Amino acid sequence: MADAQRERAELGINTGDAIDIPGVVTYSEFADPFGNALGLYDLP
């Protein structure tokens, strides 16, 4: 998740803070320039 967020940050895309639920999921929710809700999810 950290690598994906860093890559997007380098492109000017703010994916917000990652939320970690140990052993379940790490996720980040954010909006695109048009206001659409998007998310990054990393499952163990």
N, CA, C and O atoms as a Tripos MOL2 file, in Angstrom:
@<TRIPOS>MOLECULE
protein
  176   175    44     0     0
PROTEIN
NO_CHARGES

@<TRIPOS>ATOM
      1 N           0.8340   -1.1760    0.0000 N.3       1 MET1
      2 CA          0.0000    0.0000    0.0000 C.3       1 MET1
      3 C           0.8880    1.2520    0.0000 C.2       1 MET1
      4 O           0.6370    2.1920   -0.7540 O.2       1 MET1
      5 N           1.9060    1.2610    0.8310 N.am      2 ALA2
      6 CA          2.7700    2.4430    0.9200 C.3       2 ALA2
      7 C           3.4350    2.7350   -0.4220 C.2       2 ALA2
      8 O           3.5460    3.8930   -0.8260 O.2       2 ALA2
      9 N           3.8790    1.6810   -1.1130 N.am      3 ASP3
     10 CA          4.5140    1.8800   -2.4220 C.3       3 ASP3
     11 C           3.5260    2.4580   -3.4310 C.2       3 ASP3
     12 O           3.8700    3.3620   -4.1930 O.2       3 ASP3
     13 N           2.3060    1.9400   -3.4360 N.am      4 ALA4
     14 CA          1.2800    2.4270   -4.3630 C.3       4 ALA4
     15 C           0.9610    3.8890   -4.0830 C.2       4 ALA4
     16 O           0.8210    4.6810   -5.0150 O.2       4 ALA4
     17 N           0.8450    4.2530   -2.8120 N.am      5 GLN5
     18 CA          0.5420    5.6400   -2.4630 C.3       5 GLN5
     19 C           1.6940    6.5540   -2.8540 C.2       5 GLN5
     20 O           1.4660    7.6620   -3.3390 O.2       5 GLN5
     21 N           2.9210    6.1070   -2.6510 N.am      6 ARG6
     22 CA          4.0900    6.9160   -3.0040 C.3       6 ARG6
     23 C           4.1350    7.1490   -4.5110 C.2       6 ARG6
     24 O           4.3980    8.2660   -4.9560 O.2       6 ARG6
     25 N           3.8810    6.1010   -5.3050 N.am      7 GLU7
     26 CA          3.8800    6.2370   -6.7680 C.3       7 GLU7
     27 C           2.8190    7.2350   -7.2210 C.2       7 GLU7
     28 O           3.0790    8.0690   -8.0880 O.2       7 GLU7
     29 N           1.6540    7.1520   -6.6520 N.am      8 ARG8
     30 CA          0.5810    8.0750   -7.0370 C.3       8 ARG8
     31 C           0.8820    9.4980   -6.5910 C.2       8 ARG8
     32 O           0.5710   10.4530   -7.3030 O.2       8 ARG8
     33 N           1.4840    9.6430   -5.4200 N.am      9 ALA9
     34 CA          1.8560   10.9740   -4.9360 C.3       9 ALA9
     35 C           2.8510   11.6330   -5.8910 C.2       9 ALA9
     36 O           2.7820   12.8390   -6.1300 O.2       9 ALA9
     37 N           3.7800   10.8340   -6.4370 N.am     10 GLU10
     38 CA          4.7380   11.3610   -7.4060 C.3      10 GLU10
     39 C           4.0470   11.8630   -8.6720 C.2      10 GLU10
     40 O           4.5780   12.7220   -9.3750 O.2      10 GLU10
     41 N           2.8580   11.3230   -8.9600 N.am     11 LEU11
     42 CA          2.0770   11.7510  -10.1230 C.3      11 LEU11
     43 C           1.0990   12.8710   -9.7690 C.2      11 LEU11
     44 O           0.3440   13.3330  -10.6250 O.2      11 LEU11
     45 N           1.1140   13.3090   -8.5020 N.am     12 GLY12
     46 CA          0.2160   14.3800   -8.0770 C.3      12 GLY12
     47 C          -1.1620   13.8990   -7.6730 C.2      12 GLY12
     48 O          -2.0990   14.6940   -7.6080 O.2      12 GLY12
     49 N          -1.3020   12.5920   -7.3960 N.am     13 ILE13
     50 CA         -2.5930   12.0300   -6.9900 C.3      13 ILE13
     51 C          -2.5550   11.7790   -5.4870 C.2      13 ILE13
     52 O          -1.7700   10.9560   -5.0160 O.2      13 ILE13
     53 N          -3.3950   12.4780   -4.7320 N.am     14 ASN14
     54 CA         -3.4530   12.3130   -3.2870 C.3      14 ASN14
     55 C          -4.4430   11.2070   -2.9500 C.2      14 ASN14
     56 O          -5.6500   11.3640   -3.1350 O.2      14 ASN14
     57 N          -3.9220   10.0820   -2.4520 N.am     15 THR15
     58 CA         -4.7930    8.9630   -2.1070 C.3      15 THR15
     59 C          -5.1570    8.9400   -0.6280 C.2      15 THR15
     60 O          -5.7320    7.9620   -0.1490 O.2      15 THR15
     61 N          -4.8350    9.9900    0.0890 N.am     16 GLY16
     62 CA         -5.2120   10.0690    1.4960 C.3      16 GLY16
     63 C          -4.4020    9.1390    2.3670 C.2      16 GLY16
     64 O          -3.4340    8.5280    1.9140 O.2      16 GLY16
     65 N          -4.8060    9.0340    3.6260 N.am     17 ASP17
     66 CA         -4.1100    8.1970    4.5930 C.3      17 ASP17
     67 C          -4.5820    6.7540    4.4940 C.2      17 ASP17
     68 O          -5.7610    6.4830    4.2690 O.2      17 ASP17
     69 N          -3.6440    5.8390    4.6640 N.am     18 ALA18
     70 CA         -3.9840    4.4170    4.6800 C.3      18 ALA18
     71 C          -4.5030    4.0500    6.0650 C.2      18 ALA18
     72 O          -3.9490    4.4770    7.0780 O.2      18 ALA18
     73 N          -5.5530    3.2670    6.1000 N.am     19 ILE19
     74 CA         -6.1280    2.7660    7.3420 C.3      19 ILE19
     75 C          -5.8520    1.2670    7.3810 C.2      19 ILE19
     76 O          -6.2030    0.5350    6.4560 O.2      19 ILE19
     77 N          -5.2190    0.8240    8.4600 N.am     20 ASP20
     78 CA         -4.8220   -0.5760    8.5760 C.3      20 ASP20
     79 C          -5.6600   -1.2820    9.6290 C.2      20 ASP20
     80 O          -5.7250   -0.8530   10.7810 O.2      20 ASP20
     81 N          -6.2980   -2.3670    9.2220 N.am     21 ILE21
     82 CA         -6.9880   -3.2600   10.1440 C.3      21 ILE21
     83 C          -6.1670   -4.5460   10.0980 C.2      21 ILE21
     84 O          -6.3250   -5.3500    9.1790 O.2      21 ILE21
     85 N          -5.2860   -4.7450   11.0920 N.am     22 PRO22
     86 CA         -4.3270   -5.8440   11.0470 C.3      22 PRO22
     87 C          -4.9650   -7.2010   10.7580 C.2      22 PRO22
     88 O          -5.9480   -7.5970   11.3830 O.2      22 PRO22
     89 N          -4.3740   -7.8960    9.7920 N.am     23 GLY23
     90 CA         -4.8400   -9.2180    9.4200 C.3      23 GLY23
     91 C          -6.0960   -9.2340    8.5710 C.2      23 GLY23
     92 O          -6.5600  -10.3000    8.1660 O.2      23 GLY23
     93 N          -6.6590   -8.0470    8.2940 N.am     24 VAL24
     94 CA         -7.9090   -7.9910    7.5210 C.3      24 VAL24
     95 C          -7.7070   -7.2220    6.2250 C.2      24 VAL24
     96 O          -7.8630   -7.7820    5.1410 O.2      24 VAL24
     97 N          -7.3600   -5.9430    6.3270 N.am     25 VAL25
     98 CA         -7.2300   -5.0970    5.1390 C.3      25 VAL25
     99 C          -6.4840   -3.8090    5.4800 C.2      25 VAL25
    100 O          -6.5140   -3.3430    6.6190 O.2      25 VAL25
    101 N          -5.8250   -3.2500    4.4910 N.am     26 THR26
    102 CA         -5.3040   -1.8850    4.5530 C.3      26 THR26
    103 C          -5.9720   -1.1630    3.4020 C.2      26 THR26
    104 O          -5.9550   -1.6480    2.2710 O.2      26 THR26
    105 N          -6.5680    0.0040    3.6800 N.am     27 TYR27
    106 CA         -7.2890    0.6920    2.6150 C.3      27 TYR27
    107 C          -7.1420    2.2030    2.7090 C.2      27 TYR27
    108 O          -6.7750    2.7580    3.7440 O.2      27 TYR27
    109 N          -7.4370    2.8340    1.6030 N.am     28 SER28
    110 CA         -7.4000    4.2880    1.4880 C.3      28 SER28
    111 C          -8.5260    4.7000    0.5500 C.2      28 SER28
    112 O          -8.6520    4.1620   -0.5500 O.2      28 SER28
    113 N          -9.3290    5.6370    0.9770 N.am     29 GLU29
    114 CA        -10.4230    6.1310    0.1400 C.3      29 GLU29
    115 C         -10.1730    7.5970   -0.1950 C.2      29 GLU29
    116 O          -9.6840    8.3630    0.6350 O.2      29 GLU29
    117 N         -10.5160    7.9720   -1.4210 N.am     30 PHE30
    118 CA        -10.2540    9.3270   -1.9010 C.3      30 PHE30
    119 C         -11.1900    9.6230   -3.0600 C.2      30 PHE30
    120 O         -11.9760    8.7600   -3.4490 O.2      30 PHE30
    121 N         -11.1220   10.8220   -3.6170 N.am     31 ALA31
    122 CA        -11.9800   11.2190   -4.7410 C.3      31 ALA31
    123 C         -11.1110   11.6150   -5.9290 C.2      31 ALA31
    124 O         -10.0150   12.1510   -5.7630 O.2      31 ALA31
    125 N         -11.6200   11.3410   -7.1320 N.am     32 ASP32
    126 CA        -10.9250   11.7810   -8.3310 C.3      32 ASP32
    127 C         -11.2770   13.2500   -8.5880 C.2      32 ASP32
    128 O         -12.0910   13.8190   -7.8610 O.2      32 ASP32
    129 N         -10.6800   13.8720   -9.6070 N.am     33 PRO33
    130 CA        -10.9410   15.2900   -9.8670 C.3      33 PRO33
    131 C         -12.4100   15.6210  -10.1560 C.2      33 PRO33
    132 O         -12.8120   16.7810  -10.0700 O.2      33 PRO33
    133 N         -13.2060   14.6060  -10.4960 N.am     34 PHE34
    134 CA        -14.6170   14.8290  -10.7890 C.3      34 PHE34
    135 C         -15.5120   14.5660   -9.5870 C.2      34 PHE34
    136 O         -16.7320   14.7010   -9.6680 O.2      34 PHE34
    137 N         -14.8890   14.1870   -8.4610 N.am     35 GLY35
    138 CA        -15.6560   13.9400   -7.2480 C.3      35 GLY35
    139 C         -16.1230   12.5050   -7.0630 C.2      35 GLY35
    140 O         -16.8480   12.2040   -6.1150 O.2      35 GLY35
    141 N         -15.7110   11.6140   -7.9680 N.am     36 ASN36
    142 CA        -16.0930   10.2030   -7.8380 C.3      36 ASN36
    143 C         -15.2790    9.5440   -6.7240 C.2      36 ASN36
    144 O         -14.0700    9.7560   -6.6250 O.2      36 ASN36
    145 N         -15.9380    8.7510   -5.8940 N.am     37 ALA37
    146 CA        -15.2710    8.0490   -4.8010 C.3      37 ALA37
    147 C         -14.4560    6.8790   -5.3600 C.2      37 ALA37
    148 O         -14.9490    6.0980   -6.1730 O.2      37 ALA37
    149 N         -13.2090    6.7730   -4.9120 N.am     38 LEU38
    150 CA        -12.3180    5.7000   -5.3090 C.3      38 LEU38
    151 C         -11.6590    5.1270   -4.0680 C.2      38 LEU38
    152 O         -11.6710    5.7550   -3.0100 O.2      38 LEU38
    153 N         -11.0930    3.9580   -4.1900 N.am     39 GLY39
    154 CA        -10.3890    3.3680   -3.0600 C.3      39 GLY39
    155 C          -9.2970    2.4190   -3.5080 C.2      39 GLY39
    156 O          -9.3760    1.7900   -4.5640 O.2      39 GLY39
    157 N          -8.2680    2.3350   -2.6630 N.am     40 LEU40
    158 CA         -7.2100    1.3540   -2.8410 C.3      40 LEU40
    159 C          -7.3420    0.3830   -1.6760 C.2      40 LEU40
    160 O          -7.4600    0.8010   -0.5250 O.2      40 LEU40
    161 N          -7.3220   -0.8990   -1.9710 N.am     41 TYR41
    162 CA         -7.4560   -1.9140   -0.9410 C.3      41 TYR41
    163 C          -6.3500   -2.9460   -1.0920 C.2      41 TYR41
    164 O          -6.0700   -3.4090   -2.1980 O.2      41 TYR41
    165 N          -5.7210   -3.3030    0.0220 N.am     42 ASP42
    166 CA         -4.6710   -4.3100    0.0450 C.3      42 ASP42
    167 C          -5.1010   -5.4020    1.0130 C.2      42 ASP42
    168 O          -5.1460   -5.1900    2.2250 O.2      42 ASP42
    169 N          -5.4180   -6.5760    0.4630 N.am     43 LEU43
    170 CA         -5.8510   -7.7030    1.2800 C.3      43 LEU43
    171 C          -4.6770   -8.6140    1.5680 C.2      43 LEU43
    172 O          -3.8220   -8.8140    0.7050 O.2      43 LEU43
    173 N          -4.6220   -9.1750    2.7780 N.am     44 PRO44
    174 CA         -3.4820  -10.0650    3.1060 C.3      44 PRO44
    175 C          -3.5300  -11.3590    2.3150 C.2      44 PRO44
    176 O          -2.6540  -12.2100    2.4700 O.2      44 PRO44
@<TRIPOS>BOND
     1     1     2 1
     2     2     3 1
     3     3     4 2
     4     3     5 am
     5     5     6 1
     6     6     7 1
     7     7     8 2
     8     7     9 am
     9     9    10 1
    10    10    11 1
    11    11    12 2
    12    11    13 am
    13    13    14 1
    14    14    15 1
    15    15    16 2
    16    15    17 am
    17    17    18 1
    18    18    19 1
    19    19    20 2
    20    19    21 am
    21    21    22 1
    22    22    23 1
    23    23    24 2
    24    23    25 am
    25    25    26 1
    26    26    27 1
    27    27    28 2
    28    27    29 am
    29    29    30 1
    30    30    31 1
    31    31    32 2
    32    31    33 am
    33    33    34 1
    34    34    35 1
    35    35    36 2
    36    35    37 am
    37    37    38 1
    38    38    39 1
    39    39    40 2
    40    39    41 am
    41    41    42 1
    42    42    43 1
    43    43    44 2
    44    43    45 am
    45    45    46 1
    46    46    47 1
    47    47    48 2
    48    47    49 am
    49    49    50 1
    50    50    51 1
    51    51    52 2
    52    51    53 am
    53    53    54 1
    54    54    55 1
    55    55    56 2
    56    55    57 am
    57    57    58 1
    58    58    59 1
    59    59    60 2
    60    59    61 am
    61    61    62 1
    62    62    63 1
    63    63    64 2
    64    63    65 am
    65    65    66 1
    66    66    67 1
    67    67    68 2
    68    67    69 am
    69    69    70 1
    70    70    71 1
    71    71    72 2
    72    71    73 am
    73    73    74 1
    74    74    75 1
    75    75    76 2
    76    75    77 am
    77    77    78 1
    78    78    79 1
    79    79    80 2
    80    79    81 am
    81    81    82 1
    82    82    83 1
    83    83    84 2
    84    83    85 am
    85    85    86 1
    86    86    87 1
    87    87    88 2
    88    87    89 am
    89    89    90 1
    90    90    91 1
    91    91    92 2
    92    91    93 am
    93    93    94 1
    94    94    95 1
    95    95    96 2
    96    95    97 am
    97    97    98 1
    98    98    99 1
    99    99   100 2
   100    99   101 am
   101   101   102 1
   102   102   103 1
   103   103   104 2
   104   103   105 am
   105   105   106 1
   106   106   107 1
   107   107   108 2
   108   107   109 am
   109   109   110 1
   110   110   111 1
   111   111   112 2
   112   111   113 am
   113   113   114 1
   114   114   115 1
   115   115   116 2
   116   115   117 am
   117   117   118 1
   118   118   119 1
   119   119   120 2
   120   119   121 am
   121   121   122 1
   122   122   123 1
   123   123   124 2
   124   123   125 am
   125   125   126 1
   126   126   127 1
   127   127   128 2
   128   127   129 am
   129   129   130 1
   130   130   131 1
   131   131   132 2
   132   131   133 am
   133   133   134 1
   134   134   135 1
   135   135   136 2
   136   135   137 am
   137   137   138 1
   138   138   139 1
   139   139   140 2
   140   139   141 am
   141   141   142 1
   142   142   143 1
   143   143   144 2
   144   143   145 am
   145   145   146 1
   146   146   147 1
   147   147   148 2
   148   147   149 am
   149   149   150 1
   150   150   151 1
   151   151   152 2
   152   151   153 am
   153   153   154 1
   154   154   155 1
   155   155   156 2
   156   155   157 am
   157   157   158 1
   158   158   159 1
   159   159   160 2
   160   159   161 am
   161   161   162 1
   162   162   163 1
   163   163   164 2
   164   163   165 am
   165   165   166 1
   166   166   167 1
   167   167   168 2
   168   167   169 am
   169   169   170 1
   170   170   171 1
   171   171   172 2
   172   171   173 am
   173   173   174 1
   174   174   175 1
   175   175   176 2
@<TRIPOS>SUBSTRUCTURE
     1 MET1         2 RESIDUE 1 A MET
     2 ALA2         6 RESIDUE 1 A ALA
     3 ASP3        10 RESIDUE 1 A ASP
     4 ALA4        14 RESIDUE 1 A ALA
     5 GLN5        18 RESIDUE 1 A GLN
     6 ARG6        22 RESIDUE 1 A ARG
     7 GLU7        26 RESIDUE 1 A GLU
     8 ARG8        30 RESIDUE 1 A ARG
     9 ALA9        34 RESIDUE 1 A ALA
    10 GLU10       38 RESIDUE 1 A GLU
    11 LEU11       42 RESIDUE 1 A LEU
    12 GLY12       46 RESIDUE 1 A GLY
    13 ILE13       50 RESIDUE 1 A ILE
    14 ASN14       54 RESIDUE 1 A ASN
    15 THR15       58 RESIDUE 1 A THR
    16 GLY16       62 RESIDUE 1 A GLY
    17 ASP17       66 RESIDUE 1 A ASP
    18 ALA18       70 RESIDUE 1 A ALA
    19 ILE19       74 RESIDUE 1 A ILE
    20 ASP20       78 RESIDUE 1 A ASP
    21 ILE21       82 RESIDUE 1 A ILE
    22 PRO22       86 RESIDUE 1 A PRO
    23 GLY23       90 RESIDUE 1 A GLY
    24 VAL24       94 RESIDUE 1 A VAL
    25 VAL25       98 RESIDUE 1 A VAL
    26 THR26      102 RESIDUE 1 A THR
    27 TYR27      106 RESIDUE 1 A TYR
    28 SER28      110 RESIDUE 1 A SER
    29 GLU29      114 RESIDUE 1 A GLU
    30 PHE30      118 RESIDUE 1 A PHE
    31 ALA31      122 RESIDUE 1 A ALA
    32 ASP32      126 RESIDUE 1 A ASP
    33 PRO33      130 RESIDUE 1 A PRO
    34 PHE34      134 RESIDUE 1 A PHE
    35 GLY35      138 RESIDUE 1 A GLY
    36 ASN36      142 RESIDUE 1 A ASN
    37 ALA37      146 RESIDUE 1 A ALA
    38 LEU38      150 RESIDUE 1 A LEU
    39 GLY39      154 RESIDUE 1 A GLY
    40 LEU40      158 RESIDUE 1 A LEU
    41 TYR41      162 RESIDUE 1 A TYR
    42 ASP42      166 RESIDUE 1 A ASP
    43 LEU43      170 RESIDUE 1 A LEU
    44 PRO44      174 RESIDUE 1 A PRO
